[in-house]
Amino acid sequence: MSSRVEQAFISPRYLAGPGDPAWVTVPLHEAAGWSHGHDPLMPQVVLSSPDQKTLLRLEPTPDKPWWRLTHSGGSNGLSWYASFGARTPVELIAAVTDTLTDPGFNARTGLDPNEPLLRAGWGRAKEGGLASPDGIVRAERFNYSGSAHWSIQTAIGQDPENQIWQARFGGSAPVRLVAAFTRALSDPEPLRRSPEQRPALGRSRITLRWQEWPAEQVGYALRERVNLLASRHAGAPPPPPARLPTPRRLVR
């Protein structure tokens, strides 16, 4: 019998904690061909797109967003950025990078980022923008220097120390990327975390369900994700999922 490990399924997903950064960085490198520099003396990850126009930086800087995605359009294009706080769930960031690296990205039309939120029952916030049904997250579009910016804030109180994470899309960030983020943000599916990845903030506001999963299935999840994304670039059908034992629910 294969060994099993405990996994926590947490909802709402925006309170699930950051998760493993490799969920974002490894597919960018292995499936989308982004290159990386390596300096063992610097606690940061820097990935560059194949055309060297887009840069993802992950840097544990106090009081600043840990994740920053920047695009330089050059003299004839539009430049933009997106930033994400340290506790932003990696699955939400991955929704942005997966959309950006989709071979059909430039051919797709933009979706209003508010649409997924409205379909999920979000309402108008008194401060402006839209708020999640529990009032924890607020998404707002505003104009600055002649361009549209988006701010998504997650907080369990009004005081600054109660802010959990913040995401921003600025400059001329493609609306498709913002919509990918809001779609992932409003998805009702819980996020999976290992016991040590459980969030420290907002625990009283989450629903947590434990399951025992085959260790092989947990370990293979990232590789399966890389293979699926790589198949988009190869033009091949996605590989079938591995047939592994069914997870077992724990009662606590």
C-alpha positions in Angstrom: 0.0 0.0 0.0 1.3 3.4 -0.9 2.0 5.9 1.9 -0.5 8.7 2.6 -0.1 12.2 3.7 -2.6 14.7 5.3 -3.8 17.5 3.1 -5.9 20.5 4.1 -8.6 21.8 1.8 -9.3 25.5 2.6 -12.0 27.8 1.6 -12.5 30.6 0.8 -9.4 30.2 -1.4 -8.2 33.8 -0.9 -7.5 32.9 2.8 -5.7 29.7 2.0 -2.2 31.2 2.5 0.5 31.5 -0.2 1.3 27.9 -0.9 4.4 26.8 -2.8 6.0 29.4 -5.2 7.2 26.5 -7.4 3.6 26.3 -8.6 4.3 29.5 -10.6 8.0 29.5 -11.2 8.7 25.9 -12.4 6.0 25.9 -15.2 7.3 29.2 -16.4 10.8 27.8 -16.8 10.1 24.3 -17.8 6.9 24.6 -19.9 7.0 28.2 -21.2 10.8 28.5 -21.7 11.4 31.4 -19.4 15.1 31.7 -18.4 16.5 32.4 -15.0 19.6 33.8 -13.5 21.1 32.2 -10.4 23.0 34.0 -7.7 23.2 31.7 -4.6 23.9 34.7 -2.4 20.6 36.5 -3.3 17.3 35.3 -1.8 15.3 36.0 -5.0 14.1 34.4 -8.2 14.1 36.3 -11.5 12.6 34.8 -14.6 12.7 36.3 -18.1 10.3 35.6 -21.0 11.9 34.2 -24.2 11.6 37.6 -25.9 13.1 39.3 -22.8 10.2 41.7 -22.6 8.5 40.3 -19.5 10.2 39.8 -16.2 8.9 38.0 -13.1 10.7 38.8 -9.8 10.1 37.0 -6.5 11.9 38.7 -3.7 11.2 38.6 0.0 11.3 42.3 0.6 9.8 43.6 3.9 6.8 45.9 3.4 6.8 45.5 -0.4 5.1 43.0 -2.7 7.1 39.8 -3.0 5.9 39.1 -6.5 6.3 41.6 -9.4 5.5 41.0 -13.0 6.7 43.7 -15.4 6.4 44.0 -19.2 8.4 46.5 -21.4 6.7 47.3 -24.6 9.6 49.2 -26.0 9.2 52.4 -28.1 6.2 51.0 -30.0 4.4 49.0 -27.3 2.6 49.4 -24.0 4.4 48.7 -20.7 2.6 47.4 -17.6 3.1 45.7 -14.3 1.3 43.4 -11.8 2.3 42.9 -8.2 1.2 40.5 -5.5 1.8 40.4 -1.8 3.6 37.7 0.0 0.4 35.9 1.2 -1.3 35.9 -2.2 -2.2 32.3 -3.0 0.1 31.0 -5.7 -2.9 29.5 -7.6 -4.2 33.1 -8.2 -0.8 34.3 -9.5 -0.5 31.2 -11.7 -3.8 32.0 -13.3 -2.2 35.2 -14.5 1.1 33.6 -15.7 -0.8 30.7 -17.3 -2.9 33.1 -19.3 0.1 35.3 -20.3 2.0 32.3 -21.6 -0.9 30.8 -23.5 0.1 30.6 -27.2 -3.3 32.0 -28.1 -3.1 34.9 -25.7 -2.9 37.7 -28.3 -5.8 36.3 -30.3 -8.3 36.3 -27.4 -10.7 39.0 -26.6 -10.8 40.6 -23.1 -13.3 39.8 -20.5 -14.6 42.3 -18.0 -12.8 41.4 -14.8 -15.9 42.3 -12.8 -18.0 39.6 -14.5 -16.6 36.5 -12.7 -17.0 38.4 -9.4 -20.6 39.4 -10.1 -21.4 35.8 -11.1 -20.0 34.6 -7.8 -22.3 36.9 -5.8 -20.0 39.8 -5.1 -21.8 43.1 -4.4 -21.0 46.8 -4.5 -18.6 47.9 -1.7 -19.4 51.2 0.1 -15.8 52.2 -0.4 -16.1 51.6 -4.1 -15.6 48.6 -6.4 -16.9 45.1 -5.6 -16.7 43.2 -2.3 -16.8 39.4 -1.7 -20.0 38.1 0.1 -18.0 37.9 3.4 -16.6 41.4 3.0 -13.0 40.2 3.2 -11.9 41.0 -0.3 -12.5 44.2 -2.3 -11.7 44.7 -6.0 -11.6 48.2 -7.5 -10.8 49.7 -10.8 -9.5 53.3 -10.8 -7.9 55.7 -13.3 -4.4 57.1 -12.7 -2.4 59.1 -15.1 -4.8 58.4 -17.9 -4.8 54.6 -17.6 -6.9 52.0 -15.8 -5.5 50.4 -12.7 -6.9 47.5 -10.6 -6.5 46.9 -6.9 -7.5 43.8 -5.0 -7.2 43.9 -1.2 -7.8 41.1 1.3 -8.2 42.1 4.9 -10.0 40.8 8.0 -10.2 44.2 9.6 -9.7 47.9 9.0 -6.3 48.2 10.7 -3.2 47.8 8.5 -2.0 44.8 10.5 -5.2 43.0 9.5 -4.4 43.2 5.8 -3.6 39.7 4.4 -2.5 40.4 0.8 -2.9 42.9 -1.9 -2.7 42.6 -5.7 -2.3 45.4 -8.2 -2.4 45.7 -12.0 -1.1 48.9 -13.4 -0.1 50.8 -16.4 -1.6 49.1 -19.4 -1.9 45.6 -18.0 -4.0 43.5 -20.4 -7.5 43.1 -19.1 -7.3 39.4 -19.9 -4.8 39.0 -17.1 -6.9 40.9 -14.6 -9.9 38.8 -15.6 -7.8 35.6 -15.2 -7.0 36.7 -11.6 -10.6 37.6 -10.7 -11.9 34.3 -12.2 -9.4 32.3 -10.0 -10.1 34.6 -7.0 -13.9 33.9 -7.2 -13.7 30.2 -7.9 -15.5 28.4 -5.1 -13.2 25.4 -5.2 -11.0 25.1 -2.0 -7.2 25.1 -2.3 -5.1 22.3 -1.1 -2.3 22.9 1.5 0.0 20.7 3.5 -0.3 20.9 7.3 2.7 23.3 7.5 1.3 25.5 4.8 -1.9 26.3 6.7 -2.4 30.1 7.0 -1.6 31.9 10.2 -4.0 34.8 9.6 -7.7 34.6 9.2 -8.1 31.0 10.6 -11.3 31.9 12.2 -12.8 32.8 8.9 -11.9 29.7 6.9 -13.5 26.3 6.4 -10.9 23.5 6.6 -11.4 19.9 5.5 -8.8 17.3 6.0 -8.1 14.4 3.6 -5.5 11.7 3.4 -3.9 11.7 -0.1 -1.4 9.2 -1.6 2.0 10.7 -1.2 2.8 9.9 -4.8 -0.2 11.9 -6.0 0.8 14.9 -3.9 4.4 14.8 -5.2 3.3 14.4 -8.8 0.9 17.3 -8.9 3.5 19.9 -10.0 4.9 17.6 -12.7 1.4 17.0 -14.0 0.8 20.7 -14.2 4.1 21.3 -16.1 3.3 18.6 -18.6 -0.2 20.0 -19.2 1.1 23.5 -19.8 4.0 22.2 -22.0 1.5 20.5 -24.2 0.0 23.9 -25.2 3.2 24.9 -26.8 3.9 21.5 -28.4 0.5 21.4 -30.0 -0.1 18.0 -28.6 -3.1 16.9 -26.6 -2.6 17.1 -22.9 -1.3 14.0 -21.3 -3.9 11.9 -19.4 -3.9 12.3 -15.6 -2.1 9.6 -13.7 -4.3 6.9 -12.2 -3.6 7.0 -8.6 -5.5 5.8 -5.5 -8.5 7.9 -4.4 -7.9 10.4 -1.5 -9.5 9.4 1.8 -11.4 11.9 3.9 -10.4 12.3 7.6 -12.9 12.9 10.3 -11.7 15.2 13.1 
